[in-house]
Amino acid sequence: MNFDALRTPLRFLDQEIRDIPHRDVLAADEIWWASEGNAISASVDRAGTPWLRMFDRTGARVDEILYSPDYWKMLKRGYRSGVLWRAFEEKSLLPTYALLYHTSFYDPGVCCPYTVSLGTAVPLSKYGDRELQARFLPQLLRKDDSVWQGATWMTEIKGGSDLGANVETVARLADGCWLLTGDKYFCSNAGAELAVVAARPEPATPGVRGLALFLVPRRRNDGRLNYFIRRLKDKIATRSVPTGEIELRDSEAYRLGPAEGGIYLILEVLNTSRVANSVASVALAQRAMADALYFAERRMAFGKRIVDHPLLRRQFEEHFRNLRGALALAWEAVALLNEVWQERPPYSDRFHLFRLVAHLAKYWTAEFAVQVAKWGMEVHGGLGVLGEFSAERWLREALILAIWEGTPHRQMLDGLEVMERKRAHGMLFDRLAPHTSPEELQHVETRVERHLKLPAEEREASAEALFRGLAAFTANALVRDAGD
Ligand SMILES: Cc1cc2nc3c(=O)[nH]c(=O)nc-3n(C[C@H](O)[C@H](O)[C@H](O)COP(=O)(O)OP(=O)(O)OC[C@H]3O[C@@H](n4cnc5c(N)ncnc54)[C@H](O)[C@@H]3O)c2cc1C
């Protein structure tokens, strides 16, 4: 087996996906990352948590996040390349997700600001009224370094999985303007010019039905700060995105969408980022493998290169096959999202199929990234645990990819729900039928149906084996579809 496609993201995308959009842009980016970007990315990671300046020297509250100027160069490059504006200009998410893959190979953290900016621009463009769109959307879609960034803040201190119970931020209407008060505990891209925020409009209704999505600008209409950054998190990885705690204090806000059904908008935002996370996870796994390959081709043991020892070679082959499956699954989620991203509730069957595939992809690719990154460390032997080489970084980054945008438990349980309530697995099996044997398909179908008939408690308790099996089956079938 030839592993050359592993060496750069473009080579692998070229091999696996037909008609990669804007190949020329990715190729130019690749040269930049090799000559400059890799060093910037490594230094941002090594420098650790960025620095928050809360006051200026006159004592005014400013809440500025300070990075080295190189960081901004790395970040803004992706916006200029079109990670956001192309989606709206070309009315397609494919260029965005190709760029996200490409970027994540080099820096999985920097993929987050792009994702949450997308997660802000999309609901604004779908659910904001004309005036709101005219006021804020163009800034997010700028093609130069003056581009604004977005953010998506839902999670509070009591927990992110159960938003219905734990979002306590309230929204009250005063003189026709919404004012938000509450604390958000995990806020990536803190400092963004715009954020979409989950809050509970008064009079408060409990549960998910009482939630709505609001657009919150960084500055109030009179120019003062509209939200405050209490502190930045000291994280094990994704250091190229500042994650902070945000205080909303009568913060001016604009409700997106109708009074009812805000939870659907929140889930749409999460869906977009889960797909981005899937793509980022595969890219990270590719990077961990590429670095392991580089090392294994140079390290000698027992008279030959370690890559030429049968045991290690077989592991490379297996991971490479699984990498192809992981990309096929992630890209299926991208392709389906690209079909349904303009839908509003009530959603089509296609949308429910997308949801199932997105849960499978988020779960499977993140787990895969963790396994491959751990293995990549092992291939490096003792050097793998040293901070001066990159292998340990990929493991740190992968561990976060598995948690944010919903933990594996959340993916399994939500995936189960869309199968139970919408029969999404039937649509998935129709899609996969041409690429599997009837016996294999029948076996998986029977397994899923049997599982769905279990008593509720057992259905949840034993969801992992089913979900893992279904994800592996889907990934393998999709690779065959790609012409294996
Ligand atoms: C670096 C980083 C950046 C983040 N950035 C953002 C951001 O920008 N915006 C944002 O809104 N959030 C953000 N988050 C929050 C993230 O989405 C949450 O951490 C995640 O959704 C899980 O929520 P939690 O941490 O509160 O865990 P909890 O919800 O408290 O869950 C704790 C554990 O219980 C499990 N669990 C919960 N319910 C069940 C169940 N029914 N069955 C089985 N197990 C269950 C969970 O899976 C988890 O393992 C970020 C997180 C990190 C780590």
The ligand as an SDF file (V2000), in Angstrom:
LIG
                    3D

 53 58  0  0  0  0  0  0  0  0999 V2000
  -12.5970   23.8600   24.8980 C   0  0  0  0  0  0  0  0  0  0  0  0
  -14.0690   23.9430   24.9340 C   0  0  0  0  0  0  0  0  0  0  0  0
  -14.7190   24.9600   24.2700 C   0  0  0  0  0  0  0  0  0  0  0  0
  -16.1030   25.0580   24.2930 C   0  0  0  0  0  0  0  0  0  0  0  0
  -16.7190   26.0930   23.6220 N   0  0  0  0  0  0  0  0  0  0  0  0
  -18.0650   26.2210   23.7110 C   0  0  0  0  0  0  0  0  0  0  0  0
  -18.7440   27.3080   23.0560 C   0  0  0  0  0  0  0  0  0  0  0  0
  -18.1290   28.1310   22.3760 O   0  0  0  0  0  0  0  0  0  0  0  0
  -20.0690   27.4060   23.2010 N   0  0  0  0  0  0  0  0  0  0  0  0
  -20.7930   26.5200   23.9340 C   0  0  0  0  0  0  0  0  0  0  0  0
  -22.0030   26.6710   24.0290 O   0  0  0  0  0  0  0  0  0  0  0  0
  -20.1940   25.4830   24.5630 N   0  0  0  0  0  0  0  0  0  0  0  0
  -18.8510   25.3050   24.4580 C   0  0  0  0  0  0  0  0  0  0  0  0
  -18.2370   24.2510   25.0850 N   0  0  0  0  0  0  0  0  0  0  0  0
  -19.0220   23.3870   25.9330 C   0  0  0  0  0  0  0  0  0  0  0  0
  -19.2550   22.0020   25.3920 C   0  0  0  0  0  0  0  0  0  0  0  0
  -20.1660   22.0350   24.3280 O   0  0  0  0  0  0  0  0  0  0  0  0
  -19.6990   21.1590   26.5820 C   0  0  0  0  0  0  0  0  0  0  0  0
  -18.5450   20.9290   27.3710 O   0  0  0  0  0  0  0  0  0  0  0  0
  -20.3300   19.8590   26.1950 C   0  0  0  0  0  0  0  0  0  0  0  0
  -21.5170   20.0730   25.4850 O   0  0  0  0  0  0  0  0  0  0  0  0
  -20.6610   19.0070   27.4360 C   0  0  0  0  0  0  0  0  0  0  0  0
  -21.2710   19.7630   28.4220 O   0  0  0  0  0  0  0  0  0  0  0  0
  -20.6580   19.8070   29.8970 P   0  0  0  0  0  0  0  0  0  0  0  0
  -19.2090   20.0070   29.8020 O   0  0  0  0  0  0  0  0  0  0  0  0
  -21.4150   20.7920   30.6840 O   0  0  0  0  0  0  0  0  0  0  0  0
  -20.9210   18.3630   30.4750 O   0  0  0  0  0  0  0  0  0  0  0  0
  -22.2910   17.8360   31.0870 P   0  0  0  0  0  0  0  0  0  0  0  0
  -23.4140   18.1970   30.2150 O   0  0  0  0  0  0  0  0  0  0  0  0
  -22.3710   18.2330   32.5120 O   0  0  0  0  0  0  0  0  0  0  0  0
  -22.0530   16.2760   31.0050 O   0  0  0  0  0  0  0  0  0  0  0  0
  -21.1500   15.5920   31.8790 C   0  0  0  0  0  0  0  0  0  0  0  0
  -21.0670   14.1350   31.4280 C   0  0  0  0  0  0  0  0  0  0  0  0
  -22.3520   13.5340   31.5430 O   0  0  0  0  0  0  0  0  0  0  0  0
  -22.6860   12.9170   30.3170 C   0  0  0  0  0  0  0  0  0  0  0  0
  -24.1250   12.9110   30.1260 N   0  0  0  0  0  0  0  0  0  0  0  0
  -24.9780   13.9600   30.1530 C   0  0  0  0  0  0  0  0  0  0  0  0
  -26.2270   13.5360   29.9030 N   0  0  0  0  0  0  0  0  0  0  0  0
  -26.1700   12.2060   29.7200 C   0  0  0  0  0  0  0  0  0  0  0  0
  -27.1170   11.1960   29.4170 C   0  0  0  0  0  0  0  0  0  0  0  0
  -28.4060   11.4800   29.2310 N   0  0  0  0  0  0  0  0  0  0  0  0
  -26.6940    9.9240   29.2970 N   0  0  0  0  0  0  0  0  0  0  0  0
  -25.4060    9.6100   29.4510 C   0  0  0  0  0  0  0  0  0  0  0  0
  -24.4510   10.5150   29.7210 N   0  0  0  0  0  0  0  0  0  0  0  0
  -24.8230   11.8120   29.8610 C   0  0  0  0  0  0  0  0  0  0  0  0
  -22.0060   13.7750   29.2570 C   0  0  0  0  0  0  0  0  0  0  0  0
  -21.9130   13.0970   28.0260 O   0  0  0  0  0  0  0  0  0  0  0  0
  -20.6610   14.0110   29.9350 C   0  0  0  0  0  0  0  0  0  0  0  0
  -19.8480   12.8910   29.7740 O   0  0  0  0  0  0  0  0  0  0  0  0
  -16.8480   24.1180   25.0220 C   0  0  0  0  0  0  0  0  0  0  0  0
  -16.2010   23.0810   25.6900 C   0  0  0  0  0  0  0  0  0  0  0  0
  -14.8240   22.9830   25.6490 C   0  0  0  0  0  0  0  0  0  0  0  0
  -14.1590   21.8560   26.3730 C   0  0  0  0  0  0  0  0  0  0  0  0
  1  2  1  0
  2  3  1  0
  2 52  2  0
  3  4  2  0
  4  5  1  0
  4 50  1  0
  5  6  2  0
  6  7  1  0
  6 13  1  0
  7  8  2  0
  7  9  1  0
  9 10  1  0
 10 11  2  0
 10 12  1  0
 12 13  2  0
 13 14  1  0
 14 15  1  0
 14 50  1  0
 15 16  1  0
 16 17  1  0
 16 18  1  0
 18 19  1  0
 18 20  1  0
 20 21  1  0
 20 22  1  0
 22 23  1  0
 23 24  1  0
 24 25  2  0
 24 26  1  0
 24 27  1  0
 27 28  1  0
 28 29  2  0
 28 30  1  0
 28 31  1  0
 31 32  1  0
 32 33  1  0
 33 34  1  0
 33 48  1  0
 34 35  1  0
 35 36  1  0
 35 46  1  0
 36 37  1  0
 36 45  1  0
 37 38  2  0
 38 39  1  0
 39 40  1  0
 39 45  2  0
 40 41  1  0
 40 42  2  0
 42 43  1  0
 43 44  2  0
 44 45  1  0
 46 47  1  0
 46 48  1  0
 48 49  1  0
 50 51  2  0
 51 52  1  0
 52 53  1  0
M  END
$$$$
